[in-house]
Amino acid sequence: MQERYQRNRIYIDDKEQEIVKDYPIILAGSGIGSVIAECALRLGFENITIIDGDKVERSNLNRQNYTEDDISSSKVEAIKSRLKAINNEANIKVYNSFITEANVEEFVKGHKVAINALDFTSDIPLQFDKVCQENNIPVIHPYNLGWGGLVTVIAPNSIGLSVIAKPDEKFNEVNMVEYMSSYMRFWGNPQDWIDEIIEKYKSEKESLPPPQLSIASWKVAAMCTHILFNIATGKPVKKFPEFYLSTILNS
């Protein structure tokens, strides 16, 4: 095992380290994706593609992997610079572009696993999943719950998130969080704290994006990186409608 990854020993063997090194992953969105990318790179994933057309804003700094010096810069160029500063030999490809129905298939081809960190302001996140499934690519969905992280995996042969969409309403991240909460309550492990957050969020008079904290960004990054590792090395992972939930709060 090369010196860079010596402290990975015991947890990860030489063969596994070599597998993840060249394993091609794609991150659609570099908001929370910026944190996931660094965690994955530090574990040993050195073949990473990131796509996002956004620029860094001050409001991103409470939870995303950027600094004040990055404000108004392209998100993907800023995170590429950071990742290359960590490992200059890594193959980091970025595209300063938004994913559309016209380009999504071109972007996903050639990758073995995808992270869908797109904003649910349109149907594009669900379209991204559909194209990945058609190309036999599992998709990891991360959700920042402030004091906790939620992750689900859309496998090529699994059902998609659209099955939990509400009638006459576009699917968004809140639908997934409400699904998780109902699931946990049904199985006797209610997460009252997240129900309170959802209620307060829905009662806000302004139309605002969901509240998020840095704590969940790093927790979700760790969860996604573990799932990436398991998929790459052929270990089992939960698939939607199952999910992973990790919180620092006691339920």
C-alpha positions in Angstrom: 0.0 0.0 0.0 1.5 3.4 -1.0 2.5 5.8 1.7 -0.6 8.1 1.0 -2.9 5.3 2.2 -0.9 3.6 4.9 -3.3 4.6 7.6 -6.1 2.9 5.6 -4.5 -0.5 6.4 -6.6 -3.1 8.2 -9.8 -1.3 7.2 -8.9 -1.6 3.5 -6.5 -4.1 2.0 -4.1 -3.6 -0.9 -6.5 -5.1 -3.5 -9.4 -3.0 -2.4 -7.3 0.1 -2.4 -6.3 -0.6 -6.0 -9.9 -1.2 -7.0 -11.2 2.1 -5.7 -8.2 4.0 -7.1 -9.4 3.6 -10.7 -13.1 3.2 -10.0 -14.9 6.0 -12.0 -17.5 7.9 -10.1 -19.6 10.9 -11.1 -21.1 13.6 -8.9 -24.0 15.5 -10.3 -24.0 18.7 -8.3 -21.1 20.1 -6.2 -23.0 21.6 -3.3 -23.0 18.7 -0.8 -21.2 16.9 -3.6 -18.1 19.1 -2.8 -17.8 17.5 0.6 -18.5 14.0 -0.7 -15.8 14.4 -3.3 -13.1 15.2 -0.8 -14.1 12.4 1.5 -14.1 9.9 -1.4 -10.7 11.2 -2.6 -9.1 10.9 0.8 -10.3 7.3 1.0 -8.6 6.6 -2.3 -11.1 7.2 -5.1 -8.9 9.0 -7.6 -11.1 8.9 -10.7 -13.8 11.5 -10.1 -16.0 13.5 -12.4 -18.0 16.5 -11.1 -20.7 18.5 -13.0 -22.3 21.7 -11.8 -23.0 25.1 -13.5 -23.4 27.1 -10.3 -21.1 29.6 -8.8 -20.1 29.8 -5.1 -22.3 32.0 -3.0 -21.7 33.2 0.6 -24.8 31.2 1.7 -23.0 28.0 0.7 -20.2 28.5 3.2 -22.1 27.2 6.2 -22.1 23.6 4.8 -20.2 23.2 1.5 -16.5 22.7 0.8 -15.7 26.3 -0.2 -14.0 29.4 1.3 -14.6 33.1 1.0 -11.9 33.3 -1.7 -14.1 31.0 -3.8 -17.2 33.3 -3.8 -18.4 34.1 -7.3 -16.1 31.4 -8.8 -17.3 28.3 -10.6 -18.1 25.6 -8.0 -16.5 22.9 -10.0 -13.3 24.8 -10.7 -13.0 25.7 -7.0 -13.5 22.1 -5.8 -11.2 20.8 -8.5 -8.4 23.1 -7.2 -9.0 21.8 -3.7 -9.0 18.2 -4.7 -5.8 18.5 -6.8 -4.2 20.3 -3.8 -4.9 17.1 -1.8 -3.8 14.6 -4.6 -2.3 16.2 -7.7 -2.1 12.8 -9.4 -5.8 12.1 -9.1 -7.9 12.2 -12.3 -10.4 15.0 -11.5 -12.6 16.0 -14.4 -15.1 18.8 -14.0 -17.7 20.3 -16.3 -19.0 23.8 -15.6 -22.4 23.0 -16.9 -25.9 22.2 -15.7 -27.3 18.7 -16.4 -30.2 18.6 -18.8 -32.2 16.0 -20.6 -30.1 16.6 -23.7 -26.7 16.0 -22.0 -27.3 13.7 -19.1 -26.6 10.4 -21.0 -23.4 11.8 -22.4 -22.2 12.7 -18.9 -23.0 9.5 -17.1 -21.6 7.0 -19.6 -18.3 5.4 -18.6 -19.0 5.7 -14.9 -19.7 2.9 -12.5 -21.6 4.7 -9.8 -23.2 8.1 -9.5 -24.0 10.5 -6.7 -27.2 12.5 -7.3 -26.6 15.8 -5.4 -28.8 17.9 -7.7 -31.3 20.4 -6.4 -34.9 19.2 -6.8 -36.1 22.4 -8.5 -37.1 20.4 -11.7 -37.5 16.9 -12.9 -33.8 16.6 -13.9 -32.8 14.7 -10.7 -35.3 11.9 -11.5 -34.3 12.0 -15.1 -30.7 11.6 -14.0 -31.7 8.5 -12.0 -33.6 7.0 -15.0 -30.7 7.4 -17.4 -28.3 5.9 -14.9 -30.5 2.9 -14.4 -30.7 2.4 -18.1 -26.9 2.4 -18.2 -26.7 0.0 -15.2 -25.2 2.6 -12.9 -26.3 2.7 -9.2 -27.2 6.1 -7.9 -26.5 7.4 -4.4 -28.8 10.1 -3.1 -27.6 12.2 -0.1 -29.8 14.4 2.1 -28.6 16.9 4.6 -30.9 16.7 7.7 -29.0 19.2 9.8 -28.3 17.0 12.8 -28.3 13.9 10.7 -27.7 12.4 7.3 -30.0 10.4 5.1 -28.8 8.3 2.1 -30.6 6.0 -0.3 -29.4 4.0 -3.3 -31.3 3.7 -6.5 -30.1 0.4 -8.1 -30.4 -0.4 -11.8 -33.1 -2.9 -11.0 -34.8 -1.1 -8.1 -37.9 1.2 -8.0 -37.2 4.9 -8.3 -38.1 7.8 -6.0 -41.0 8.8 -8.1 -43.1 6.1 -6.4 -43.2 8.2 -3.2 -44.1 11.4 -5.1 -47.4 13.0 -4.0 -50.3 13.3 -6.5 -50.3 16.6 -8.4 -47.0 17.6 -6.8 -43.5 17.7 -8.1 -41.1 15.4 -6.2 -38.6 17.1 -3.9 -36.2 16.2 -1.1 -38.9 16.8 1.5 -40.9 13.9 0.1 -37.9 11.6 0.8 -37.5 12.9 4.3 -41.2 12.4 5.0 -41.0 8.9 3.6 -38.1 8.1 5.9 -39.9 9.5 8.9 -43.1 7.5 8.2 -41.0 4.4 7.7 -39.2 4.9 11.0 -42.4 5.6 12.9 -44.0 2.5 11.4 -41.2 0.3 12.7 -41.3 1.8 16.2 -38.4 4.2 16.0 -40.0 7.7 15.4 -37.7 10.6 14.6 -39.7 13.4 16.2 -36.9 15.9 15.8 -37.1 15.7 12.0 -40.9 15.9 12.0 -40.6 19.2 13.9 -38.1 20.6 11.4 -40.3 19.7 8.5 -43.3 21.3 10.1 -41.4 24.5 10.8 -39.9 24.5 7.3 -43.4 24.1 5.7 -44.8 26.9 7.9 -42.2 29.5 6.6 -43.9 32.3 4.8 -41.2 32.7 2.2 -40.3 30.2 -0.4 -36.9 29.1 0.8 -34.7 26.0 0.3 -34.6 23.5 3.2 -32.4 24.4 6.1 -29.1 22.5 6.3 -26.0 22.3 8.6 -22.3 21.5 8.1 -22.7 18.6 10.5 -24.9 16.7 8.1 -22.7 17.5 5.1 -19.8 15.7 6.6 -21.9 12.9 8.1 -23.5 12.3 4.7 -20.1 12.5 3.0 -18.9 9.7 5.2 -22.0 7.6 4.6 -21.8 8.1 0.8 -18.1 7.2 0.7 -18.7 4.0 2.7 -21.4 3.1 0.2 -19.1 3.9 -2.7 -16.5 1.6 -1.2 -19.0 -1.2 -0.7 -20.3 -1.0 -4.2 -16.8 -0.8 -5.7 -15.6 -3.8 -3.8 -18.7 -5.9 -4.3 -20.1 -5.7 -0.8 -23.9 -5.5 -0.2 -25.7 -2.2 0.2 -29.2 -1.3 1.1 -31.3 -0.3 -1.9 -34.4 2.0 -2.1 -37.0 1.7 -0.6 -34.5 1.0 2.2 -32.2 3.7 3.3 -29.4 4.7 5.6 -30.0 7.2 8.5 -27.4 8.5 10.9 -28.0 11.2 13.5 -26.2 12.7 16.4 -29.5 13.1 18.2 -31.1 10.5 20.5 -34.6 9.6 19.2 
